[in-house]
């Protein structure tokens, strides 16, 4: 059975392997430093064992490992498209549905949720009509 790494930082798990160039663009955007010097602290999981894995399955694996961050990120087929809307999965004990976030905005979600500076709802309710968090203006 496949396992996710046990880590205190958020995981970014790749689940779509159809387009290497799209993955590289998504990853670069997710790891980029913003204009104020902030970046997401991520452990990247680029293992085709997880191809096609659902967010529910990945959430269960992350929780089963014991120690984990507050949030999990999933680079699925949608995330490797145009604007790179990565799936954001809550790892708390609450049953909250995921939302999507532009890869270049992951730093904000990752930093603020893992440090408890902001709550899940602040991001989950700040999404557009497609359910994508594009940052705060």
N, C-alpha and C positions, 0 to 999 in steps of 0.2 A: 504494500500500500504506500502510495506517495505521501510524503510529509512536507510541511512547510518549515522553514527555519524558525527556531525559537529565538526571538530577539525583542528588544525593547523599542525598536524603531518600527515604523510602519512598513509593511511589505507592499511592493508593487509587483503583482503577479501577472505575467503574460499568459493569455489563454488562446490567442490567435496567432498562428504561424504562417499565414498565407502571404504576407508581404513584409519582408525584412526591412525594406527602406521605410515603410510606414511605421514600423516598430522603432526604428532608429530615430525618426523625427519625433515620435511621441515621447520616447525616453529622454531625448535631448531637451524637449520642452519641460518635462517633469522635473528634471535635475538642474535646470538653469537657475542661476541666481537672478533675483529680481533687481530693479533699479535701486532699491534700498539695501541690498546685500543679503536678503533673506533667501533661503533655499529649503526645499523639502529634504528632510533626513529620512531617506528611504533605503531599504534593503531590496534589491531587485532580484526577482525570481524569473529567470529566463530558461525554463525547463519544459520541453515539449510533453513531458508527463502530464502537464496540466492543460493540454490542448482541449478546448471545448468545455472545461470545467465551469460549472455554474457558480455564481457568487455565493449561493447557499452552501455548496460543498466546500468552497474555499473558506468561508466563515467558520464552518464546523471544524475544519482542519486547523485553522488558526487558534480557535478556542481550545481545542483538544491538546494543543501543545503546552498549555499552561501560561507561561509568561508571554505577554503580547502588548502591542500598542493599543491605542483607543480606536484606531481606524485602519482599514485595509483598502488598498486600491487595486482595481482589476482592469488590465489592458486587454479588453475583449475586441471583437470585430468592430463594434461601434467606436471604440476608443482609437482604433487605427485608421479611422476615416477622417475626412476633411479637417475639422477643428479639434480633433483629439479629445473628445469628452470621456474621460476616464471614469469608471464606476467607483463610487465611494461607498464602502460598506462599514456599518457600525459594528464594533466589537464589544459593546457594552452588554449588560444583561437585559436591556430593553429590546423589544421586537420592533425595530424601526426600519422601514424600507430604505433601500439605497437611493442615492441621487447621483447625478453625473457632474463632473467638474472639468473645466478646461485644464489640460495638462500643465499649462504655464501658471495656473492658479493653485496647483496642489500644495505649494509651499504654505499658503495661507491656511488651508484646511488642515494640513498635517501639523504645522506649528501650533495653531490655536487650539485644536482639539486635544492634542497630546499634552499640551501644557495647561489645559483647562482654562484658557483665557476666554474662550467662547464656547457656547453650547452647540450641539448637533443641530438643533432647530434653527439657530441663526443662519446656518449655511443651507440647510434643507429647504427653508422657506424663501431663500434668496436665489431662486432659480427662475429661468425664463419659461416660456410656454412649452419648450421641449424638455423641461426638467433638468436643465444644465446651469450650474453655477458658473458665472463668468467673471466673478470678482465683485468687489464693492466699489462703487463710484464715489 
